Amino acid sequence: MNLIILGAPGAGKGTQGALLAERKGLRQISTGDLLRDAVRRGTALGRKAQSYMNAGELVPDAIILDLAREVIADTDQGFILDGFPRTIVQAEALDPMLAELERPLDGVVVLDVPDDVLVKRISGRRSCPECKAVFNVYFDPPAREGVCDHCGAQLTHRPDDEPETVRRRLEVYRAQTEPLIAYYERSGTPVHYVDGQRGVDAVADAIDDVLEPEPA
């Protein structure tokens, strides 16, 4: 089973991608993880990527695609792509690569969450710098405001989690990444919509249901 998981920032792609990979025996391929691993290992592609990152530039699509190609070609498992493609241009480059490797997509999972919930999920995050615990002032607040339940440290709030910044990130997603849904629908690839507002386990069960529905 070869899949792409799509959803706006805060929709839970990373969490659900990891759970799905574990349950189905898939290889989760995250763009960020690919880059970090290649840089850490000092591969030729990793050194190329690092040169762009050191210059504060985006890593070109061609390098990301080559990194994904290496992983996909080197595994007998199915895969789930998390964070790539992000644009129509990237998807158009991915298609022939998967065809060449004879690893076509079996489906696209879309985590559907309203923007107001996404803003609260991200802007409400508070992190503990000591024990790394994470809270949310809207959905999972600490017992004492601004204080970690586990170690008593003062919780922090990332600048890029401010509501206005989150809304800008959502605008970028709607403009650049959301059109991929229609792109894959037009291509005939099955697109499965899942309500991502529910708890982690409920969303995971819903993904299982759409990928492997019970026989009638």
Rosetta blueprint (number, residue, H / E / L):
1 M L
2 N L
3 L E
4 I E
5 I E
6 L E
7 G E
8 A L
9 P L
10 G L
11 A L
12 G L
13 K H
14 G H
15 T H
16 Q H
17 G H
18 A H
19 L H
20 L H
21 A H
22 E H
23 R H
24 K H
25 G L
26 L L
27 R E
28 Q E
29 I E
30 S E
31 T H
32 G H
33 D H
34 L H
35 L H
36 R H
37 D H
38 A H
39 V H
40 R H
41 R H
42 G L
43 T L
44 A H
45 L H
46 G H
47 R H
48 K H
49 A H
50 Q H
51 S H
52 Y H
53 M H
54 N H
55 A L
56 G L
57 E L
58 L L
59 V L
60 P L
61 D H
62 A H
63 I H
64 I H
65 L H
66 D H
67 L H
68 A H
69 R H
70 E H
71 V H
72 I H
73 A H
74 D L
75 T L
76 D L
77 Q L
78 G L
79 F E
80 I E
81 L E
82 D E
83 G L
84 F L
85 P L
86 R L
87 T L
88 I H
89 V H
90 Q H
91 A H
92 E H
93 A H
94 L H
95 D H
96 P H
97 M H
98 L H
99 A H
100 E H
101 L L
102 E L
103 R L
104 P L
105 L L
106 D L
107 G E
108 V E
109 V E
110 V E
111 L E
112 D E
113 V L
114 P L
115 D H
116 D H
117 V H
118 L H
119 V H
120 K H
121 R H
122 I H
123 S H
124 G L
125 R E
126 R E
127 S E
128 C L
129 P L
130 E L
131 C L
132 K L
133 A L
134 V E
135 F E
136 N E
137 V L
138 Y L
139 F L
140 D E
141 P L
142 P L
143 A L
144 R E
145 E L
146 G L
147 V E
148 C L
149 D L
150 H L
151 C L
152 G L
153 A L
154 Q E
155 L L
156 T E
157 H L
158 R L
159 P H
160 D H
161 D H
162 E L
163 P H
164 E H
165 T H
166 V H
167 R H
168 R H
169 R H
170 L H
171 E H
172 V H
173 Y H
174 R H
175 A H
176 Q H
177 T H
178 E L
179 P H
180 L H
181 I H
182 A H
183 Y H
184 Y H
185 E H
186 R H
187 S H
188 G L
189 T L
190 P L
191 V E
192 H E
193 Y E
194 V E
195 D E
196 G L
197 Q L
198 R L
199 G L
200 V H
201 D H
202 A H
203 V H
204 A H
205 D H
206 A H
207 I H
208 D H
209 D H
210 V H
211 L H
212 E L
213 P L
214 E L
215 P L
216 A L
